[in-house]
């Protein structure tokens, strides 16, 4: 155990952003990140999260996940902990208003980690059936929205390849870390109140 530091256990999709916020705000918070592609495999997500929670049961844990598993709340209840508030990582990054607005316009959100591993993630989800993937994406999504933060690297080529594979036009949005910061601060305050 690291002093009185809490432990954030969760999805690694925004690990660079979260680490940046921890350092910038001097939060007493350690991190343990899981693979960001686990949301496409409920069984693997459940096993990985339960295992991480059990391995660190002696710590005061906050979970960084949205509603990424149908039994998320039950897993957290069993572990005696809480999670960050939000439907998913994009909701937590953008804020619910912008997230809902872009979603209603037909956005499929693309973050850097997913763009860089698009082939691996899409193949695990759709197999090698690109036509099926394109049909599904074009059925209810109108464009791919790549999100960049102050912590992002240059992933233009990977985002363009992902959008092309999905058969969607690509748009970009620069995002501050303000909403993500507020989400983590709220979770820290809630956890402190519960202690």
C-alpha positions as CSV (number, residue, x, y, z in Angstrom):
1,X,0.0,0.0,0.0
2,X,1.3,3.4,-1.0
3,X,0.7,5.6,2.1
4,X,-2.8,6.9,2.0
5,X,-3.1,6.9,-1.8
6,X,-6.3,5.5,-3.2
7,X,-6.1,3.2,-6.2
8,X,-7.9,3.8,-9.5
9,X,-8.5,0.5,-11.2
10,X,-10.1,0.7,-14.7
11,X,-10.0,0.9,-18.4
12,X,-6.7,2.0,-19.9
13,X,-8.3,3.9,-22.8
14,X,-7.6,7.3,-21.2
15,X,-4.5,6.3,-19.1
16,X,-2.3,9.1,-20.5
17,X,-5.0,11.7,-19.7
18,X,-5.6,10.3,-16.2
19,X,-1.9,10.1,-15.4
20,X,-1.5,13.7,-16.6
21,X,-4.4,14.9,-14.3
22,X,-3.0,13.0,-11.3
23,X,0.4,14.6,-11.7
24,X,-1.0,18.1,-12.5
25,X,-3.4,18.0,-9.5
26,X,-1.2,16.1,-7.1
27,X,-4.0,13.7,-6.4
28,X,-3.1,10.9,-3.9
29,X,-4.1,8.3,-6.5
30,X,-2.2,5.3,-7.9
31,X,-3.4,3.6,-11.0
32,X,-3.9,0.0,-12.3
33,X,-5.1,0.0,-15.9
34,X,-6.8,-2.9,-17.8
35,X,-6.8,-3.4,-21.5
36,X,-9.0,-0.9,-23.3
37,X,-10.4,-3.6,-25.6
38,X,-12.1,-5.6,-22.8
39,X,-15.4,-3.9,-23.4
40,X,-15.9,-6.1,-26.5
41,X,-15.7,-9.3,-24.4
42,X,-17.9,-9.3,-21.4
43,X,-16.4,-12.5,-19.9
44,X,-12.8,-11.2,-20.3
45,X,-13.8,-7.8,-18.8
46,X,-15.6,-9.5,-15.8
47,X,-12.6,-11.8,-15.1
48,X,-10.0,-9.0,-15.5
49,X,-11.9,-6.5,-13.3
50,X,-12.8,-9.0,-10.6
51,X,-9.2,-10.3,-10.5
52,X,-7.8,-6.7,-10.2
53,X,-10.2,-5.8,-7.5
54,X,-9.4,-9.0,-5.6
55,X,-5.7,-8.5,-6.0
56,X,-5.9,-5.0,-4.4
57,X,-8.7,-5.6,-1.9
58,X,-6.5,-4.1,0.8
59,X,-6.6,-0.7,-1.0
60,X,-9.3,2.0,-1.2
61,X,-10.3,1.6,-4.8
62,X,-12.2,3.7,-7.3
63,X,-13.1,2.0,-10.5
64,X,-12.8,4.0,-13.8
65,X,-15.4,2.4,-16.0
66,X,-18.8,3.3,-17.4
67,X,-21.7,0.9,-17.9
68,X,-19.4,-1.3,-19.9
69,X,-20.7,-4.6,-18.5
70,X,-24.3,-5.5,-17.7
71,X,-23.2,-6.6,-14.2
72,X,-20.9,-3.7,-13.5
73,X,-22.8,-2.4,-10.5
74,X,-23.0,-5.9,-9.0
75,X,-19.2,-6.4,-9.3
76,X,-18.6,-3.1,-7.6
77,X,-21.1,-3.9,-4.9
78,X,-19.4,-7.3,-4.3
79,X,-16.0,-5.5,-4.0
80,X,-17.4,-2.8,-1.8
81,X,-16.4,0.1,-4.1
82,X,-17.7,2.7,-6.5
83,X,-17.0,3.7,-10.0
84,X,-16.8,7.0,-11.9
85,X,-20.1,8.4,-13.0
86,X,-20.8,8.2,-16.7
87,X,-22.2,5.9,-19.4
88,X,-18.7,5.3,-20.8
89,X,-15.3,6.8,-21.2
90,X,-16.3,9.1,-24.0
91,X,-19.2,10.4,-21.9
92,X,-16.7,11.1,-19.1
93,X,-14.3,12.8,-21.4
94,X,-16.7,15.0,-23.4
95,X,-19.4,15.6,-20.8
96,X,-22.9,14.2,-21.2
97,X,-24.3,17.1,-23.2
98,X,-21.7,17.0,-26.1
99,X,-21.5,13.2,-25.9
100,X,-25.3,12.9,-26.4
101,X,-25.4,15.6,-29.1
102,X,-22.7,13.9,-31.2
103,X,-24.2,10.5,-30.6
104,X,-27.6,11.7,-31.8
105,X,-26.0,13.1,-34.9
106,X,-24.6,9.6,-35.7
107,X,-21.1,9.8,-34.4
108,X,-18.9,6.7,-33.7
109,X,-16.3,7.9,-31.3
110,X,-12.6,7.0,-31.9
111,X,-10.0,7.5,-29.2
112,X,-6.2,7.2,-29.9
113,X,-5.7,3.8,-28.3
114,X,-8.5,2.2,-30.3
115,X,-7.3,3.9,-33.5
116,X,-3.8,2.5,-33.0
117,X,-5.3,-1.0,-32.4
118,X,-8.2,-0.8,-34.9
119,X,-7.3,-4.0,-36.8
120,X,-6.9,-6.1,-33.6
121,X,-10.1,-4.8,-32.1
122,X,-12.3,-4.9,-35.2
123,X,-11.0,-8.4,-36.2
124,X,-11.9,-9.7,-32.7
125,X,-15.4,-8.2,-33.0
126,X,-16.2,-8.9,-36.7
127,X,-13.7,-11.5,-37.7
128,X,-12.3,-10.9,-41.2
129,X,-15.7,-9.9,-42.5
130,X,-15.0,-6.3,-43.5
131,X,-18.3,-6.1,-45.5
132,X,-20.3,-7.0,-42.4
133,X,-18.4,-4.4,-40.3
134,X,-19.1,-1.7,-42.9
135,X,-22.8,-2.7,-43.1
136,X,-23.1,-2.5,-39.3
137,X,-21.3,0.8,-39.0
138,X,-23.2,2.4,-41.8
139,X,-26.5,1.1,-40.5
140,X,-26.6,3.4,-37.5
141,X,-23.5,5.6,-37.6
142,X,-23.0,8.5,-40.0
143,X,-19.4,9.5,-39.2
144,X,-16.4,8.6,-37.2
145,X,-15.4,11.3,-34.7
146,X,-11.7,11.1,-33.6
147,X,-11.1,12.8,-30.3
148,X,-7.8,14.4,-29.4
149,X,-6.8,15.7,-26.0
150,X,-3.7,17.6,-24.8
151,X,-2.1,14.2,-24.2
152,X,-2.7,12.7,-27.7
153,X,0.0,11.9,-30.1
154,X,-0.4,12.1,-33.9
155,X,-2.8,9.3,-34.9
156,X,-4.2,10.8,-38.1
157,X,-3.0,7.9,-40.3
158,X,-4.5,5.3,-38.0
159,X,-7.8,7.2,-37.6
160,X,-8.1,7.6,-41.4
161,X,-7.5,3.8,-41.8
162,X,-10.1,3.0,-39.2
163,X,-12.7,5.3,-40.8
164,X,-11.9,3.9,-44.2
165,X,-12.3,0.3,-42.9
166,X,-15.7,1.2,-41.3
167,X,-16.8,3.0,-44.5
168,X,-17.4,6.3,-42.6
169,X,-16.3,9.9,-43.1
170,X,-13.8,11.1,-40.5
171,X,-14.2,14.2,-38.4
172,X,-12.0,15.5,-35.6
173,X,-12.7,17.2,-32.3
174,X,-10.2,18.6,-29.8
175,X,-11.2,18.0,-26.2
176,X,-10.0,19.5,-23.0
177,X,-9.6,17.4,-19.8
178,X,-12.1,19.5,-17.8
179,X,-14.9,17.0,-17.8
180,X,-12.6,14.1,-17.1
181,X,-11.0,16.0,-14.2
182,X,-14.5,16.7,-12.7
183,X,-15.5,13.1,-13.0
184,X,-12.4,11.9,-11.2
185,X,-12.7,14.6,-8.5
186,X,-16.3,13.7,-7.9
187,X,-15.3,10.0,-7.5
188,X,-12.5,10.9,-5.1
189,X,-14.9,13.0,-3.0
190,X,-17.5,10.3,-3.0
191,X,-14.9,7.7,-1.9
192,X,-13.6,9.9,0.8
193,X,-17.1,10.5,2.2
194,X,-17.6,6.7,2.3
195,X,-14.4,6.0,4.2
